[in-house]
Amino acid sequence: MKTPVSGSRPQTRPVETPEPVRPRNELKTPPPPPPARADTSGVSGFDTGKGRGPGVALNAPVKAPAPGNVPTPGSFPTVADVKSISAMQDPVARNHAITQGYSDLSAAMGKLVGDDNANWATFGTWASKQAGVSIRGEDMPKFLTDALKGADNLLGPLAKVDDVLRKVGLPALPIGDIGAAGNEALQGVSKAIADGNQFVFNEIGQEFARFIDTFQGDTKYDAAKVQKYLDGFPQDKPLLKEAFGHYAQAMFEKDPNKKAELMLMANDKVGLHEQTQLQPFVEKALNAPVKETMRKVLKESIEASINALPFPANLAGQAALKTGLVDAALNPVVDAAAGVFRRVATEHMMKLAVPGGALKIGNDLPPPAGMESTLFPPHLRSIQNPELKALLGKLDHSADSLKGTGAKDWSRLDQRMDYIIDLFRTRQSDPHLFDPPYGRTGTYPLPNAPRGN
């Protein structure tokens, strides 16, 4: 079983454990009997969680953080550390450091605001870990080649290209060339994801570090200090300013219902700011010049084969290139292959990691295990905070439901947010989110990160 980052974890308990402050559970009908087999239609096996202990109930009572809790110096990244990590040039090493950095910021925040409610950095840990899969391109080459081989709509156009090649004395176009073209296109997608991962951590990671540095050790809410802190936000980041103001309020809120709502409101506002800032990176990733890349790679392969033919056998091939015969034959192949690539890339990359699995964002968000009938943890089942109600009213297109949450077009901000806010609300009390993503905590400053930024 993984060792939690900080604090003790609540033990498994019945779903409706009485609490000093009663959770808002208006669902009076008894839950249906558990199905014989869990519905995993929205979950893939990204992280099987082998070795993890028994599940922990997601509705344990909220416990307030002990006053004056101070994270251990060097156990979380400072503002300077965030800048140094963001300046790392190796995208794979940088993503690893970013993922660990989010986890350690999340744990430090848990010292201040309590770890019964996940903060945005807690979710950011797992989103960054999933981004790393795409940045590294793991399993994609074989995945794409297998999909191309099984694509019925590609076989017809490919046969016509083979006819053209045979007439000029060349062998059939190998499927491996198409796979290579797709892999080159994938590199552009992976770079866009890596750039977005870097951009968000550099901006939002610094704000979490600044919050921790400002309020660690505080034993009571100081309105003047909070206001001075909030005045440090630039005018073009109103959502971040409001979100961290909610985190400050949540630090000393005793009512678990109000605290959970403050945390959700803060998480949602950070998420909305993040996704708005990520929009150009998402569009670049999903609208990469796949066709152009594939056409270039395939045509270069054919040209090299033609040029390798001895004279005068190469004349027919060169004529086919000059007259546009090769281009005309390639166009349907490129169109079909690009369609397969986008489908595979979406299936492979458009996931959102959580401990124990990766949620397929094109499917409706599945409820947490044990919450099939209630969907949300007790303190978030009925929203009372007027500001949070209004925010959810704008972002959630299926109020108090998970139906229709699947994002069919991840390039659309409204569809991403519809999914993300329900993810935050359903999983906010999951203690496994605080598990270290690599089984350990970090030590700062990192020795391999550039300094002096």
C-alpha positions in Angstrom: 0.0 0.0 0.0 1.3 3.4 -0.9 2.3 5.7 1.9 0.2 8.8 2.1 2.0 12.1 1.6 0.8 13.7 4.8 -1.5 13.1 7.7 -3.5 10.0 8.6 -6.1 8.7 6.4 -9.7 8.0 7.5 -10.5 4.3 7.8 -13.1 2.6 5.7 -16.6 3.2 7.1 -20.2 2.9 6.0 -21.5 5.3 3.4 -23.8 7.2 5.9 -21.6 7.7 9.0 -23.2 10.2 11.4 -21.3 13.4 11.7 -21.3 16.4 14.1 -22.4 18.5 11.1 -24.8 16.6 9.1 -23.9 16.0 5.4 -26.4 17.1 2.8 -27.8 13.8 1.6 -31.3 14.3 0.3 -31.4 11.0 -1.4 -33.9 9.0 0.7 -34.3 6.0 -1.6 -32.0 3.1 -0.7 -29.2 2.4 -3.1 -29.7 -0.5 -5.5 -27.7 -3.7 -4.9 -24.2 -3.6 -6.3 -23.9 -5.0 -9.8 -22.2 -8.3 -10.4 -19.5 -6.6 -12.3 -18.4 -3.0 -12.1 -19.0 -0.7 -15.1 -15.6 0.2 -16.5 -16.8 1.7 -19.7 -15.3 5.1 -18.9 -12.1 3.8 -17.4 -8.9 2.4 -18.9 -6.1 0.6 -17.2 -3.5 3.5 -17.1 -2.5 2.9 -13.5 -3.8 -0.4 -12.1 -2.8 0.5 -8.6 -1.3 -2.9 -7.8 -0.3 -3.2 -4.2 -2.8 -0.5 -3.1 -4.7 -1.4 0.1 -8.4 -1.6 0.5 -10.5 1.3 -0.7 -11.2 4.2 1.7 -14.7 5.6 1.9 -15.0 9.0 0.1 -17.4 10.5 2.6 -15.4 10.4 5.8 -16.0 13.5 8.1 -14.0 16.5 7.3 -11.3 17.2 9.9 -9.9 20.6 10.3 -6.1 21.0 9.9 -4.2 21.4 13.2 -3.5 25.1 13.7 -0.1 26.2 12.9 0.8 23.2 10.7 4.0 24.1 8.8 5.2 22.0 5.9 8.8 20.8 6.2 11.2 23.2 4.4 12.5 21.5 1.3 9.6 19.2 1.1 7.7 21.3 -1.5 8.9 23.6 -4.3 9.2 27.3 -3.6 8.5 30.0 -6.2 12.1 29.8 -7.2 12.0 26.0 -7.5 8.9 26.2 -9.7 10.7 28.6 -12.0 13.7 26.4 -12.1 11.7 23.2 -12.9 9.8 25.1 -15.6 13.2 26.1 -17.2 14.3 22.5 -17.6 14.9 21.8 -21.3 14.3 18.0 -21.4 10.5 17.7 -21.8 10.4 14.2 -20.2 12.5 15.0 -17.2 10.7 18.3 -16.8 7.3 16.6 -16.9 8.5 14.1 -14.2 9.6 17.0 -12.0 6.4 18.9 -12.6 4.3 15.9 -11.7 6.3 15.4 -8.5 6.2 19.2 -7.8 2.4 19.3 -8.0 2.2 16.4 -5.6 4.4 18.1 -3.1 2.6 21.4 -3.4 -0.7 19.4 -2.9 0.7 17.8 0.3 1.9 21.2 1.6 -1.5 22.7 0.9 -3.0 19.8 2.8 -1.0 20.9 5.8 -2.7 24.3 5.6 -6.2 23.7 4.4 -6.6 20.0 5.4 -6.4 16.9 3.2 -10.0 15.9 3.5 -10.6 18.0 0.4 -8.3 17.7 -2.6 -7.0 21.1 -3.9 -6.4 21.9 -7.5 -2.7 20.8 -7.3 -3.9 17.4 -6.1 -5.8 16.9 -9.4 -2.9 18.6 -11.3 -0.6 15.8 -10.1 -2.5 13.1 -12.0 -3.3 15.2 -15.1 0.5 15.9 -15.4 1.3 12.3 -15.0 -1.1 11.4 -17.8 0.4 14.2 -19.9 3.7 12.4 -19.5 2.4 9.4 -21.3 1.7 11.5 -24.3 4.9 13.5 -24.0 6.9 10.2 -24.1 4.7 8.7 -26.8 4.5 5.5 -25.0 3.0 2.5 -27.0 1.8 4.9 -29.7 3.9 3.6 -32.7 2.6 0.0 -32.5 -0.9 1.2 -31.5 -1.1 3.4 -34.6 0.4 0.8 -37.0 -2.0 -1.8 -35.8 -4.9 0.6 -36.2 -3.8 1.5 -39.7 -3.6 -2.2 -40.7 -7.2 -2.7 -39.5 -8.6 0.4 -41.1 -11.0 -0.7 -43.8 -11.4 2.8 -45.3 -7.6 2.9 -45.9 -7.3 -0.3 -47.9 -9.0 0.9 -51.1 -7.0 4.1 -51.5 -3.8 2.3 -50.6 -4.4 -0.3 -53.3 -4.7 2.5 -55.9 -1.4 4.0 -54.8 0.1 0.5 -55.1 -1.2 0.3 -58.7 0.5 3.6 -59.5 3.8 2.5 -57.9 3.7 -0.9 -59.7 3.3 0.9 -63.1 6.5 2.8 -62.5 8.4 -0.2 -61.3 8.2 0.3 -57.5 7.0 -2.1 -54.8 3.8 -1.5 -52.9 3.9 1.4 -50.3 4.6 -0.3 -47.0 2.2 0.3 -44.1 5.3 1.1 -42.0 5.9 4.2 -44.0 2.4 5.4 -43.1 3.1 4.5 -39.5 6.3 6.5 -39.6 4.4 9.5 -41.0 1.9 9.3 -38.2 4.7 9.1 -35.6 6.2 12.2 -37.0 2.9 14.0 -36.7 2.6 12.7 -33.2 5.8 14.5 -32.2 4.1 17.8 -32.9 1.1 16.8 -30.7 3.4 15.7 -27.9 5.3 18.9 -28.1 2.1 20.9 -27.7 1.2 18.9 -24.7 4.6 19.3 -23.2 4.5 23.1 -23.8 1.1 23.3 -22.1 2.3 21.2 -19.1 5.3 23.6 -18.7 3.2 26.8 -19.1 0.5 25.9 -16.5 3.0 24.7 -13.9 5.1 27.8 -14.2 2.1 30.0 -13.7 -0.1 28.2 -11.3 2.6 26.3 -9.4 4.1 29.6 -8.4 0.8 30.8 -7.0 0.5 27.6 -4.8 4.1 28.1 -3.6 3.3 31.7 -2.8 0.2 30.8 -0.9 2.0 28.2 1.2 4.9 30.6 1.9 2.5 33.3 3.0 0.1 31.4 5.2 2.1 28.5 6.7 2.0 28.6 10.4 -1.1 30.9 10.7 -3.5 30.0 13.5 -6.4 32.2 12.6 -7.9 34.1 9.7 -6.4 37.5 9.2 -8.5 39.5 6.8 -5.9 42.3 6.3 -3.1 39.8 5.6 -5.3 37.9 3.1 -6.2 41.2 1.3 -2.6 42.2 1.1 -1.8 38.8 -0.3 -4.6 39.0 -2.9 -3.4 42.4 -4.0 -0.3 40.7 -5.3 -2.2 39.1 -8.1 -2.1 40.8 -11.5 -5.3 42.3 -12.8 -5.4 39.9 -15.7 -5.8 36.9 -13.4 -9.1 37.6 -11.6 -10.1 33.9 -11.4 -6.8 32.9 -9.7 -7.2 35.8 -7.3 -10.7 34.7 -6.3 -9.7 31.1 -6.1 -6.8 31.6 -3.7 -9.1 33.9 -1.7 -11.4 30.9 -1.3 -8.5 28.7 -0.2 -7.6 31.3 2.5 -11.2 31.2 3.7 -11.3 27.4 3.8 -8.2 27.3 6.0 -10.2 28.1 9.2 -13.7 27.2 8.1 -15.2 24.8 10.8 -18.4 23.8 9.0 -17.5 20.9 6.7 -20.2 21.6 4.2 -19.1 25.2 3.8 -15.4 24.2 3.7 -16.0 21.6 1.0 -17.9 24.2 -1.1 -15.1 26.7 -0.7 -12.6 24.2 -1.8 -14.7 23.1 -4.8 -15.2 26.7 -5.8 -11.5 27.4 -5.6 -10.7 24.3 -7.6 -13.2 25.1 -10.3 -11.9 28.7 -10.7 -8.3 27.5 -10.9 -9.5 24.9 -13.4 -11.4 27.5 -15.5 -8.3 29.8 -15.6 -6.0 26.9 -16.4 -8.2 25.6 -19.3 -8.7 29.0 -20.7 -4.9 29.5 -20.7 -4.4 26.1 -22.2 -6.8 26.7 -25.1 -4.1 27.5 -27.7 -2.1 24.5 -26.7 -5.1 22.2 -26.9 -6.0 23.5 -30.3 -2.4 23.1 -31.5 -2.3 19.5 -30.2 -5.6 18.5 -31.8 -5.2 20.5 -35.0 -1.6 19.5 -35.7 -0.8 19.5 -39.5 -1.3 15.8 -39.7 -2.2 15.6 -43.4 0.7 17.9 -44.4 3.2 15.8 -42.3 1.9 12.5 -43.7 1.9 13.7 -47.3 5.5 15.0 -47.0 6.8 11.8 -45.4 5.0 9.5 -47.9 6.0 11.5 -50.9 9.6 11.7 -49.8 9.6 7.9 -49.4 8.3 7.4 -52.9 10.7 10.0 -54.4 13.6 8.3 -52.8 12.5 4.9 -54.2 12.1 6.5 -57.7 15.5 8.1 -57.6 17.1 4.8 -56.6 15.9 3.2 -59.8 18.5 2.9 -62.6 18.2 4.9 -65.7 16.0 4.8 -67.8 13.7 2.9 -65.4 13.4 6.0 -63.2 12.0 8.1 -66.0 8.4 6.8 -65.6 8.5 7.5 -61.9 9.9 11.0 -62.3 7.2 11.7 -64.9 4.5 10.5 -62.5 5.9 12.9 -59.9 5.9 15.9 -62.3 2.4 15.3 -63.7 0.9 15.1 -60.2 -0.1 11.5 -60.7 1.6 10.5 -57.4 0.0 13.4 -55.5 -3.5 12.5 -56.8 -3.1 8.9 -55.7 -1.7 9.8 -52.3 -4.5 12.3 -51.4 -7.1 9.6 -50.5 -4.5 7.7 -48.5 -3.5 10.7 -46.6 -7.1 11.6 -45.8 -7.9 8.1 -44.6 -4.6 7.8 -42.6 -5.1 11.2 -41.0 -8.6 10.2 -39.9 -7.2 7.0 -38.3 -4.5 9.1 -36.6 -6.9 11.5 -35.0 -9.1 8.7 -33.8 -6.1 6.9 -32.3 -4.5 10.0 -30.9 -7.7 11.0 -29.2 -8.2 7.6 -27.7 -4.5 7.4 -26.6 -4.1 10.9 -25.3 -7.5 12.4 -24.4 -7.6 10.8 -20.9 -7.5 12.2 -17.4 -5.5 10.2 -14.9 -6.7 9.4 -11.4 -5.2 6.9 -9.0 -6.2 3.4 -10.2 -7.1 4.3 -13.7 -7.3 6.9 -16.5 -10.8 8.2 -17.3 -11.7 8.4 -21.0 -12.9 11.9 -21.4 -15.0 11.1 -24.4 -17.2 8.9 -22.2 -19.5 10.2 -19.5 -17.7 10.5 -16.2 -18.3 7.3 -14.1 -19.3 7.8 -10.5 -16.7 6.8 -7.9 -17.0 3.2 -6.6 -19.6 3.0 -3.9 -21.3 6.2 -5.1 -23.3 4.8 -8.0 -26.6 6.2 -6.5 -25.3 9.3 -4.7 -22.6 10.4 -7.2 -21.1 13.1 -4.9 -19.5 12.9 -1.4 -21.9 14.0 1.4 -20.7 17.5 1.8 -21.1 18.3 -1.9 -24.4 16.6 -2.7 -26.5 19.7 -2.2 -24.8 23.0 -3.1 -25.8 26.0 -0.9 -23.1 28.6 -1.5 -24.8 31.1 -3.9 -21.6 31.9 -5.7 -20.7 28.3 -6.3 -24.3 27.6 -7.4 -24.0 30.4 -10.0 -20.6 29.1 -11.2 -21.9 25.5 -11.6 -24.9 26.9 -13.4 -22.6 28.4 -16.0 -20.3 25.4 -16.4 -22.3 22.3 -15.6 -24.7 21.4 -18.4 -26.2 18.5 -16.5 -26.8 19.8 -13.0 -26.3 17.2 -10.2 -25.9 14.5 -12.9 -23.1 12.8 -14.8 -25.1 12.2 -17.9 -23.8 14.0 -20.9 -20.4 14.9 -19.3 -18.4 13.1 -22.0 -16.4 15.6 -24.0 -16.8 14.7 -27.7 -14.7 17.6 -28.8 -11.9 18.3 -26.4 -10.9 21.4 -28.3 -14.1 23.1 -26.9 -13.5 24.8 -23.6 -17.2 24.4 -22.5 -17.0 20.6 -23.0 -13.7 20.3 -21.1 -15.1 22.3 -18.2 -18.3 20.4 -18.1 -16.3 17.2 -17.6 -13.7 18.7 -15.2 -16.0 20.3 -12.7 -17.9 17.1 -12.2 -14.6 15.3 -11.9 -13.6 17.7 -9.1 -17.0 17.4 -7.4 -17.2 13.6 -7.5 -13.6 13.0 -6.4 -12.8 15.8 -4.1 -12.9 13.6 -1.0 -10.9 10.7 -2.5 -7.8 10.3 -0.2 -5.9 8.3 -2.8 -5.5 11.5 -4.8 -2.9 12.5 -2.3 -0.8 9.3 -3.0 2.6 10.2 -4.3 2.5 9.6 -8.1 6.0 7.9 -8.0 5.7 6.4 -4.5 7.8 9.1 -2.8 8.0 12.8 -2.0 10.5 15.2 -3.5 13.4 17.2 -2.0 14.0 20.8 -3.1 15.8 22.4 -4.7 16.2 19.8 -7.4 19.9 19.2 -8.2 19.4 18.9 -12.0 17.1 22.0 -12.3 18.7 25.2 -13.6 19.0 27.9 -11.0 19.1 31.7 -11.0 15.8 32.3 -12.6 
